[in-house]
Amino acid sequence: MDINQLLEFSNNHIFLVMGLFALLALLAAGEIRLRLSGIADIEPRAATRMLNDQNAILVDMRTDKDYQAGHIVNALHVPTPDKLSTLEKHRDRPVIVYCNSGKRSIAFSGKLHKQGFESVYNLRGGILAWQKAELPLTRTDCK
């Protein structure tokens, strides 16, 4: 394919080309926003190393029902940002935040960072990625 064919295609399919550039711009903007937020994504295996080597703390921000159905061992359950005070005593430790898929926890991680927590990480893919990596979960019995 030469440049003339590419230009001809672009002229014949202007809306497709505009859609492609709009999609690329949205993806780039999201990535830039994440990089500027001071929050780093971390993969499940890297999170386990951080838990073991750096005494990181896990924060599960899912609903009570989801938390009870299965959560990462020793994770603190902080379902809403108004409960951030429960994390104050862990300010000097790395904090890894997760939700179901890793999307909502990004915003929660940003709030922690704004509150002065310096080492905040978002578990990329959330609990779903943790399960896909075949890492263990524990359950909380309902009473």
N, C-alpha and C positions, 0 to 999 in steps of 0.2 A: 504494500500500500504506500503510495507516495503522498506528498502534501496536497496535490491537486485533488485527489480522491477524498482526502480528509476534509478539505474545504468545501467540496461539492456536497458531501454528506452533511456537514454542518449547516450549509445553506438550505438543504432540502428538509432537514429535521431540526429546525431552530429550537422548538420547544423541548425536545429531548436533550439537546445540548445545554439549554438554559437550566433544565431540571438537574442535570448532572452537576453543573457548577454550583447550583444552590445547595444540593446535597453535600458536596465537598466542603462548601463554606460552613454549613451547619456542623459537620463533623470536626472541622478544624477549630471552630469557635468553642465547641464543647471541650475539646482537648486542651486548648489554651486556657480556658476558664479553670479546668482542673489543675493544670500546672501552676497557675498563678495563685490558687487557693492555699497552697502550702500543704496540701493533703496528697499523700502518695498512695497509689494502689499497691496491694501486696497479694501475691498468689497464695493459695492455701498451704503449699509445702513450705514456702518461705515464712509464712506466719507460724508454722509449727517450730521452725528453727528459732524464730524470734521469741516465741513463748519459752522455749527451753534455754536459750543462750542469754537472753536479755531480760527475762522475767517480765515479759509484756503482759498486759491485762486485756482480756477480751470483753467487749461490750455488745450484748445482744439487744437490738432495739425492736425486735418483733413483738407481736401481740402475746398476751399471756398464754393463750391457747397454743400458738405456734411454739413458744418457748417450752411449754410443758410436753409437747409432742416429741421434741428432740432438739437439744442444743449442744454446743461445744462444751466439753468438760471445763468446769470452773469459770464459765462466762458469767459476767454480771448482767442481770436483766434490768435494762434501763429503757423502757418502751417509749418514753416521751422526753423531749429536751428539758422540760421543767424539773426533771429529776437529776440534773447534772451535779447537784451538790453531793450525791452519793459517790461521785468519782474524785472529789477533792483530795482525799488521802492518797490517791494514786497518781497525782500530778507529776511526780518525778519518774514514772515508768512509761515505756512506750504503750500506746493504746491502739488496739485494733478493733474497729467498729464493723459490725455486720448486720445485714437484714436478710430478706429472702434471696434477692438477686444482686445486691450490691449497689442499687440505684438510690434508694432512700437514705442509705447510710452515708452517702457522700455529703448530703446536707447536714446531717448530724455531726459528722466529722468536722465540717467547717465551723460549726458552733463551738465544738471543743477547742479548735485551734484559736478561735477568737477569744475564748475564755482563758487563754494562756497556756494550754497544753501544747508542748513543743513537738513531741513525737507522736503524731496522729496518723494512723493508716486506715485505709478502707479495704476490707476484704473483697477483692475483685471477684464478682460472681456470687457473693454472699454464701449463705448456707448451702445453696444448690451446688456451687462449685466445690465446697468442702465435701459434700456427699459424693459428687462425681469423682473426686480424688480418693474416694474410699477411706476417708479419715473418720475416726470414731465420733459418735454422738452419745449423749446420755439423756435419759428421760426424767421428768419430775412427775411423781405420782400425784394425781388430783385427789384431794380429800373431801 
